[in-house]
C-alpha cells in the first residue's frame, strides 16, 4: 500500500530508500566503501549517488509492493505535462510510475491541503533560493471563449538543500 496521506508521502521523501538496498547496488559496482552517518555508502560522484538512489527506490517499490516517492512524482509530472491516462497506465504496468488512480488520489489530497491553507512542506525555509513553476492546465481543450472546458492551475516549489552564496 502507498502512504495514506500527503503528510506520510512527505515523510517518505525525507526517508529515502532502504540503506541496505542502496548499499547493495553500490557494492555491485565497487567492492569497497564506507558508510556515511545515515547508513548509505559514501560516493564522491554528484551524478552517481542519485542514480543509485533511483534504482534503490525502484527495488524497494518492487519488494514492498508500494509506490515510491519517485514513482508518484514522475507519474504526476508526466500526467500534468501530457494529460495522458494511457501513458500513465502503460508506465505503471512497467513499475516506472504510480497508478493513475493513486496519482489522482494524491492530487486531490494535495489540493485539499492547499485549499485549507495548511503548509504542505514543513521543511521549506526562509533565506534559501526557491524556484516556483506555475502551469496553466486546460485539459487539452481549446475554445475561443473557454466555455465548458476544464481548467486548473498547478504550482510546484523547489528549494535547494543548502544555503549557497549567490
C-alpha positions in Angstrom: 0.0 0.0 0.0 1.2 3.5 -0.7 1.4 6.1 2.0 -2.2 7.1 3.0 -1.8 10.8 3.3 0.2 13.6 1.8 2.0 14.0 5.1 3.1 10.4 5.1 4.2 10.9 1.5 6.3 13.9 2.6 7.9 11.8 5.2 8.7 9.1 2.7 10.6 11.7 0.6 12.8 12.5 3.6 13.5 8.9 4.5 14.7 7.7 1.1 15.2 4.1 0.1 16.4 1.5 2.5 20.1 1.9 3.1 20.6 -1.9 2.6 19.2 -1.7 -1.0 21.3 1.4 -1.8 24.4 -0.2 -0.4 23.8 -3.5 -2.3 23.6 -1.6 -5.6 26.7 0.4 -4.7 28.7 -2.7 -3.7 27.9 -4.4 -7.0 29.8 -1.6 -8.7 32.6 -1.1 -6.2 33.9 -3.8 -3.9 34.8 -1.5 -1.0 33.3 1.6 0.6 32.5 3.5 3.8 29.0 4.3 5.2 28.0 7.9 6.0 26.2 8.9 9.2 22.8 7.9 7.6 24.0 4.4 6.7 24.5 5.0 3.0 27.7 4.3 1.2 29.8 7.4 0.6 30.4 8.5 -3.0 32.4 11.4 -4.4 30.3 11.5 -7.6 27.5 14.0 -7.7 25.9 12.1 -10.6 26.3 8.5 -9.3 24.5 8.8 -6.0 21.1 10.0 -7.4 21.2 7.2 -10.0 21.9 4.5 -7.3 19.1 6.2 -5.2 16.7 5.9 -8.1 17.4 2.2 -8.6 17.1 1.6 -4.9 13.7 3.3 -4.8 12.6 1.0 -7.7 13.8 -2.1 -5.9 12.2 -1.0 -2.7 8.9 -0.5 -4.5 9.1 -3.9 -6.1 9.8 -5.6 -2.7 7.3 -3.7 -0.6 4.6 -3.5 -3.4 4.0 0.1 -2.7 4.8 3.1 -4.9 7.9 5.0 -4.2 8.0 8.8 -4.0 9.9 8.8 -7.3 7.1 6.9 -9.0 4.4 9.2 -7.7 6.3 12.4 -8.6 7.3 11.1 -12.0 3.8 10.0 -12.8 2.2 13.2 -11.5 4.7 15.3 -13.6 4.0 13.1 -16.7 0.2 13.4 -16.2 0.5 17.1 -15.8 2.6 17.5 -18.9 0.7 15.2 -21.3 -2.7 14.7 -19.8 -2.5 11.1 -21.0 -4.1 8.5 -18.8 -3.0 5.8 -21.3 0.7 6.8 -20.9 0.4 6.6 -17.1 -1.3 3.2 -17.2 1.4 1.9 -19.6 4.3 3.1 -17.5 2.6 2.0 -14.3 2.4 -1.6 -15.6 6.2 -1.5 -16.0 6.6 -0.1 -12.4 8.0 3.2 -13.7 5.2 5.4 -12.2 2.4 5.0 -9.7 -1.0 4.0 -10.9 -3.3 6.6 -12.4 -5.8 6.3 -9.5 -3.0 6.7 -7.0 -1.7 9.8 -8.7 -5.2 11.3 -8.9 -5.8 10.5 -5.2 -2.6 12.3 -4.2 -3.6 15.3 -6.4 -7.0 15.6 -4.7 -5.4 15.3 -1.2 -2.8 17.9 -2.1 -5.5 20.2 -3.5 -7.5 19.8 -0.3 -4.4 20.6 1.9 -3.7 23.7 -0.3 -7.3 24.8 0.0 -7.1 24.6 3.8 -4.1 26.9 3.8 -2.0 24.3 5.6 1.7 24.3 4.8 2.4 21.3 2.7 6.1 21.0 3.3 7.3 21.9 6.8 10.9 21.9 5.5 10.5 25.0 3.3 12.8 27.6 4.8 13.4 31.3 4.6 16.7 32.5 3.1 17.0 29.5 0.7 16.8 30.0 -3.1 13.4 28.9 -4.2 12.1 28.1 -7.7 8.4 28.2 -8.4 6.8 26.7 -11.5 3.2 27.5 -12.4 1.4 25.5 -15.0 -1.9 26.5 -16.7 -3.7 23.2 -17.3 -6.6 23.4 -19.8 -7.1 19.7 -20.2 -6.2 19.9 -23.9 -9.5 21.7 -24.6 -9.2 24.8 -26.7 -12.1 27.1 -27.5 -12.4 30.7 -28.4 -14.2 31.6 -25.1 -13.1 28.8 -22.8 -16.7 28.0 -22.0 -17.4 24.4 -21.0 -13.7 23.5 -20.6 -11.7 22.1 -17.7 -9.3 24.5 -16.2 -6.8 24.2 -13.4 -3.6 25.9 -12.3 -0.8 24.0 -10.6 2.2 25.3 -8.7 5.3 23.5 -7.7 8.0 24.8 -5.4 11.7 23.7 -5.4 14.4 24.6 -2.8 18.0 23.6 -2.7 19.1 21.6 0.3 21.9 24.0 1.3 22.3 27.8 1.6 24.5 28.9 -1.2 26.3 32.3 -1.7 24.9 33.6 -5.0 
